[in-house]
Structure formats: structure tokens, C-alpha cells
């Protein structure tokens, strides 16, 4: 996700702002927008949220598999390996 993307605000009975620094809400709002759109291409919706079309489908699969828990950002970088010294 790109850090320079502004928040999205939705209007209706309430006003709701979604910030890109909240990964679960951000990804879920992208999925809602895609579910609601019938003529807008997925790559255009994903681009508005700072994702590629390919990453959109990774996010959708994670949601389909694990719900909102699947939308949390996973830690990056090498995994720590603990070793015990055998004596």
C-alpha cells in the first residue's frame, strides 16, 4: 500500500473516514467498493487503494479464507530462529 494516499470518506446516514494506516479497514473498504461496482475494473479500484490487480486478488482470497483476520498485515523480514546449545 502506498503511504501517500489520502483517507477515503464515505457519506450517507453517517460520515465515515477510512485511513490507509488502518490495514484491515482499508482493505475491507476496497473489497466493499469492488463488490458494489459493476462497471469499474478491478485494477482501477485496486489502484485507488495503492494495490495492483494481482494483490487485490491475494487480499480477496485472504478475506474469503479467514474473514477480517486475513486482512491483517503479516510481519515482513527474516524469521528469527532460536537455537539451543546442546552440551
N, CA and C atoms as an extended XYZ file, in Angstrom:
261
Properties=species:S:1:pos:R:3:atomname:S:1:resname:S:1:resid:I:1 pbc="F F F"
N         0.844       -1.171        0.000 N   UNK     1
C         0.000        0.000        0.000 CA  UNK     1
C         0.886        1.229        0.000 C   UNK     1
N         0.510        2.224       -0.749 N   UNK     2
C         1.259        3.463       -0.822 CA  UNK     2
C         0.906        4.341        0.378 C   UNK     2
N         1.912        4.943        0.968 N   UNK     3
C         1.711        5.754        2.172 CA  UNK     3
C         1.161        7.144        1.857 C   UNK     3
N         1.291        7.596        0.616 N   UNK     4
C         0.869        8.958        0.270 CA  UNK     4
C        -0.580        9.047       -0.213 C   UNK     4
N        -1.343        8.012       -0.039 N   UNK     5
C        -2.745        8.006       -0.462 CA  UNK     5
C        -3.591        8.618        0.652 C   UNK     5
N        -4.460        9.580        0.309 N   UNK     6
C        -5.296       10.191        1.348 CA  UNK     6
C        -6.396        9.242        1.824 C   UNK     6
N        -6.946        9.563        2.985 N   UNK     7
C        -8.067        8.799        3.535 CA  UNK     7
C        -9.247        8.841        2.581 C   UNK     7
N       -10.100        7.831        2.667 N   UNK     8
C       -11.348        7.798        1.893 CA  UNK     8
C       -12.483        8.126        2.846 C   UNK     8
N       -13.398        8.960        2.413 N   UNK     9
C       -14.545        9.309        3.233 CA  UNK     9
C       -15.810        8.891        2.497 C   UNK     9
N       -16.662        8.194        3.224 N   UNK    10
C       -17.943        7.734        2.686 CA  UNK    10
C       -19.051        8.524        3.362 C   UNK    10
N       -20.047        8.915        2.579 N   UNK    11
C       -21.158        9.716        3.082 CA  UNK    11
C       -22.463        8.966        2.893 C   UNK    11
N       -23.347        9.118        3.789 N   UNK    12
C       -24.666        8.505        3.748 CA  UNK    12
C       -25.401        8.954        5.001 C   UNK    12
N       -25.982        8.039        5.736 N   UNK    13
C       -26.602        8.380        7.014 CA  UNK    13
C       -25.558        8.848        8.023 C   UNK    13
N       -24.321        8.397        7.848 N   UNK    14
C       -23.196        8.858        8.664 CA  UNK    14
C       -22.041        9.200        7.735 C   UNK    14
N       -21.046        9.890        8.268 N   UNK    15
C       -19.805       10.136        7.539 CA  UNK    15
C       -18.750        9.231        8.146 C   UNK    15
N       -18.044        8.496        7.303 N   UNK    16
C       -17.055        7.535        7.777 CA  UNK    16
C       -15.762        7.723        6.997 C   UNK    16
N       -14.677        8.009        7.721 N   UNK    17
C       -13.365        8.152        7.087 CA  UNK    17
C       -12.540        6.908        7.357 C   UNK    17
N       -11.926        6.394        6.310 N   UNK    18
C       -11.069        5.216        6.400 CA  UNK    18
C        -9.649        5.658        6.057 C   UNK    18
N        -8.720        5.365        6.954 N   UNK    19
C        -7.341        5.771        6.776 CA  UNK    19
C        -6.514        4.616        6.223 C   UNK    19
N        -5.561        4.917        5.331 N   UNK    20
C        -4.703        3.856        4.816 CA  UNK    20
C        -3.760        3.274        5.875 C   UNK    20
N        -3.664        3.909        7.037 N   UNK    21
C        -2.798        3.339        8.076 CA  UNK    21
C        -3.526        2.288        8.908 C   UNK    21
N        -4.816        2.079        8.652 N   UNK    22
C        -5.585        1.002        9.286 CA  UNK    22
C        -5.759       -0.092        8.233 C   UNK    22
N        -4.856       -1.075        8.192 N   UNK    23
C        -4.851       -2.016        7.063 CA  UNK    23
C        -6.122       -2.833        6.915 C   UNK    23
N        -6.741       -3.232        8.005 N   UNK    24
C        -7.940       -4.059        7.899 CA  UNK    24
C        -9.097       -3.239        7.318 C   UNK    24
N        -9.333       -2.067        7.872 N   UNK    25
C       -10.417       -1.215        7.370 CA  UNK    25
C       -10.158       -0.787        5.928 C   UNK    25
N        -8.898       -0.488        5.617 N   UNK    26
C        -8.539       -0.027        4.276 CA  UNK    26
C        -8.815       -1.111        3.233 C   UNK    26
N        -8.358       -2.328        3.513 N   UNK    27
C        -8.554       -3.434        2.569 CA  UNK    27
C       -10.027       -3.806        2.471 C   UNK    27
N       -10.733       -3.782        3.597 N   UNK    28
C       -12.147       -4.129        3.584 CA  UNK    28
C       -12.957       -3.104        2.800 C   UNK    28
N       -12.629       -1.823        2.924 N   UNK    29
C       -13.359       -0.820        2.146 CA  UNK    29
C       -13.098       -0.994        0.652 C   UNK    29
N       -11.878       -1.420        0.280 N   UNK    30
C       -11.589       -1.692       -1.123 CA  UNK    30
C       -12.452       -2.857       -1.617 C   UNK    30
N       -12.562       -3.912       -0.796 N   UNK    31
C       -13.385       -5.055       -1.189 CA  UNK    31
C       -14.859       -4.665       -1.303 C   UNK    31
N       -15.357       -3.838       -0.375 N   UNK    32
C       -16.742       -3.373       -0.448 CA  UNK    32
C       -16.968       -2.560       -1.718 C   UNK    32
N       -16.017       -1.684       -2.033 N   UNK    33
C       -16.157       -0.871       -3.238 CA  UNK    33
C       -16.194       -1.752       -4.485 C   UNK    33
N       -15.339       -2.772       -4.524 N   UNK    34
C       -15.319       -3.675       -5.671 CA  UNK    34
C       -16.613       -4.485       -5.756 C   UNK    34
N       -17.146       -4.895       -4.607 N   UNK    35
C       -18.386       -5.666       -4.596 CA  UNK    35
C       -19.565       -4.817       -5.061 C   UNK    35
N       -19.504       -3.528       -4.776 N   UNK    36
C       -20.605       -2.625       -5.125 CA  UNK    36
C       -20.528       -2.177       -6.585 C   UNK    36
N       -19.333       -2.107       -7.135 N   UNK    37
C       -19.143       -1.616       -8.503 CA  UNK    37
C       -19.495       -2.706       -9.504 C   UNK    37
N       -20.156       -2.304      -10.574 N   UNK    38
C       -20.479       -3.293      -11.598 CA  UNK    38
C       -19.766       -3.009      -12.910 C   UNK    38
N       -19.357       -1.768      -13.123 N   UNK    39
C       -18.733       -1.457      -14.408 CA  UNK    39
C       -17.304       -0.937      -14.272 C   UNK    39
N       -16.797       -0.825      -13.057 N   UNK    40
C       -15.442       -0.342      -12.853 CA  UNK    40
C       -14.502       -1.548      -12.797 C   UNK    40
N       -13.372       -1.450      -13.468 N   UNK    41
C       -12.419       -2.561      -13.500 CA  UNK    41
C       -11.723       -2.708      -12.149 C   UNK    41
N       -11.435       -3.940      -11.786 N   UNK    42
C       -10.761       -4.235      -10.522 CA  UNK    42
C        -9.425       -3.510      -10.440 C   UNK    42
N        -8.685       -3.461      -11.537 N   UNK    43
C        -7.379       -2.808      -11.493 CA  UNK    43
C        -7.510       -1.319      -11.173 C   UNK    43
N        -8.602       -0.684      -11.580 N   UNK    44
C        -8.817        0.727      -11.260 CA  UNK    44
C        -9.145        0.916       -9.783 C   UNK    44
N        -9.981        0.040       -9.239 N   UNK    45
C       -10.327        0.118       -7.812 CA  UNK    45
C        -9.092       -0.164       -6.977 C   UNK    45
N        -8.363       -1.216       -7.309 N   UNK    46
C        -7.156       -1.565       -6.555 CA  UNK    46
C        -6.143       -0.423       -6.603 C   UNK    46
N        -5.993        0.193       -7.747 N   UNK    47
C        -5.062        1.308       -7.901 CA  UNK    47
C        -5.399        2.490       -7.008 C   UNK    47
N        -6.690        2.762       -6.828 N   UNK    48
C        -7.106        3.851       -5.940 CA  UNK    48
C        -6.682        3.603       -4.502 C   UNK    48
N        -6.527        2.348       -4.147 N   UNK    49
C        -6.140        1.985       -2.780 CA  UNK    49
C        -4.650        1.681       -2.670 C   UNK    49
N        -3.920        1.801       -3.770 N   UNK    50
C        -2.478        1.594       -3.755 CA  UNK    50
C        -2.040        0.162       -3.967 C   UNK    50
N        -2.897       -0.661       -4.523 N   UNK    51
C        -2.585       -2.069       -4.763 CA  UNK    51
C        -2.654       -2.376       -6.251 C   UNK    51
N        -2.000       -3.439       -6.659 N   UNK    52
C        -2.118       -3.929       -8.028 CA  UNK    52
C        -3.342       -4.844       -8.115 C   UNK    52
N        -3.742       -5.162       -9.332 N   UNK    53
C        -4.857       -6.093       -9.536 CA  UNK    53
C        -4.523       -7.448       -8.934 C   UNK    53
N        -3.282       -7.885       -9.105 N   UNK    54
C        -2.862       -9.178       -8.572 CA  UNK    54
C        -2.946       -9.201       -7.048 C   UNK    54
N        -2.486       -8.114       -6.411 N   UNK    55
C        -2.523       -8.062       -4.950 CA  UNK    55
C        -3.971       -7.975       -4.455 C   UNK    55
N        -4.845       -7.338       -5.232 N   UNK    56
C        -6.263       -7.296       -4.878 CA  UNK    56
C        -6.793       -8.718       -4.690 C   UNK    56
N        -6.460       -9.609       -5.623 N   UNK    57
C        -6.977      -10.979       -5.537 CA  UNK    57
C        -6.338      -11.769       -4.400 C   UNK    57
N        -5.104      -11.431       -4.030 N   UNK    58
C        -4.490      -12.034       -2.842 CA  UNK    58
C        -5.273      -11.608       -1.596 C   UNK    58
N        -5.612      -10.328       -1.532 N   UNK    59
C        -6.387       -9.793       -0.404 CA  UNK    59
C        -7.773      -10.433       -0.372 C   UNK    59
N        -8.419      -10.544       -1.527 N   UNK    60
C        -9.753      -11.148       -1.575 CA  UNK    60
C        -9.724      -12.602       -1.121 C   UNK    60
N        -8.704      -13.349       -1.557 N   UNK    61
C        -8.593      -14.743       -1.150 CA  UNK    61
C        -8.370      -14.844        0.360 C   UNK    61
N        -7.547      -13.950        0.913 N   UNK    62
C        -7.305      -13.949        2.363 CA  UNK    62
C        -8.605      -13.673        3.108 C   UNK    62
N        -9.420      -12.756        2.587 N   UNK    63
C       -10.706      -12.453        3.219 CA  UNK    63
C       -11.659      -13.640        3.092 C   UNK    63
N       -11.698      -14.245        1.918 N   UNK    64
C       -12.584      -15.398        1.706 CA  UNK    64
C       -12.207      -16.558        2.633 C   UNK    64
N       -10.932      -16.708        2.902 N   UNK    65
C       -10.447      -17.809        3.733 CA  UNK    65
C       -10.599      -17.534        5.220 C   UNK    65
N       -10.193      -16.337        5.665 N   UNK    66
C       -10.110      -16.049        7.101 CA  UNK    66
C       -10.924      -14.848        7.566 C   UNK    66
N       -11.742      -14.269        6.705 N   UNK    67
C       -12.509      -13.097        7.103 CA  UNK    67
C       -11.588      -11.916        7.376 C   UNK    67
N       -12.007      -11.026        8.251 N   UNK    68
C       -11.208       -9.839        8.517 CA  UNK    68
C        -9.861      -10.169        9.151 C   UNK    68
N        -9.744      -11.305        9.814 N   UNK    69
C        -8.441      -11.707       10.362 CA  UNK    69
C        -7.420      -11.902        9.246 C   UNK    69
N        -7.872      -12.284        8.081 N   UNK    70
C        -6.982      -12.472        6.941 CA  UNK    70
C        -6.477      -11.177        6.344 C   UNK    70
N        -7.052      -10.052        6.751 N   UNK    71
C        -6.658       -8.756        6.200 CA  UNK    71
C        -5.571       -8.055        7.007 C   UNK    71
N        -5.176       -8.630        8.119 N   UNK    72
C        -4.116       -8.005        8.909 CA  UNK    72
C        -2.790       -8.149        8.177 C   UNK    72
N        -1.939       -7.150        8.337 N   UNK    73
C        -0.615       -7.208        7.721 CA  UNK    73
C         0.231       -8.241        8.438 C   UNK    73
N         0.917       -9.030        7.658 N   UNK    74
C         1.800      -10.049        8.216 CA  UNK    74
C         3.186       -9.439        8.409 C   UNK    74
N         3.921       -9.871        9.436 N   UNK    75
C         5.267       -9.341        9.627 CA  UNK    75
C         6.159       -9.687        8.428 C   UNK    75
N         7.044       -8.763        8.087 N   UNK    76
C         7.958       -8.990        6.981 CA  UNK    76
C         9.364       -9.212        7.521 C   UNK    76
N        10.230       -9.655        6.679 N   UNK    77
C        11.614       -9.850        7.081 CA  UNK    77
C        11.890      -11.287        7.468 C   UNK    77
N        13.136      -11.536        7.815 N   UNK    78
C        13.505      -12.912        8.158 CA  UNK    78
C        12.885      -13.359        9.479 C   UNK    78
N        12.641      -14.616        9.547 N   UNK    79
C        12.088      -15.205       10.776 CA  UNK    79
C        13.246      -15.445       11.729 C   UNK    79
N        13.003      -15.229       13.000 N   UNK    80
C        14.040      -15.490       13.993 CA  UNK    80
C        14.065      -16.970       14.306 C   UNK    80
N        15.235      -17.508       14.340 N   UNK    81
C        15.402      -18.916       14.667 CA  UNK    81
C        16.096      -18.980       16.016 C   UNK    81
N        15.488      -19.692       16.933 N   UNK    82
C        16.127      -19.850       18.238 CA  UNK    82
C        16.832      -21.192       18.261 C   UNK    82
N        18.022      -21.159       18.716 N   UNK    83
C        18.824      -22.378       18.806 CA  UNK    83
C        19.248      -22.589       20.260 C   UNK    83
N        19.177      -23.808       20.665 N   UNK    84
C        19.656      -24.147       21.998 CA  UNK    84
C        20.991      -24.870       21.831 C   UNK    84
N        21.888      -24.509       22.652 N   UNK    85
C        23.198      -25.136       22.604 CA  UNK    85
C        23.116      -26.497       23.265 C   UNK    85
N        23.487      -27.521       22.531 N   UNK    86
C        23.437      -28.889       23.078 CA  UNK    86
C        24.799      -29.197       23.691 C   UNK    86
N        24.750      -29.602       24.920 N   UNK    87
C        26.015      -29.908       25.611 CA  UNK    87
C        26.074      -31.341       25.988 C   UNK    87
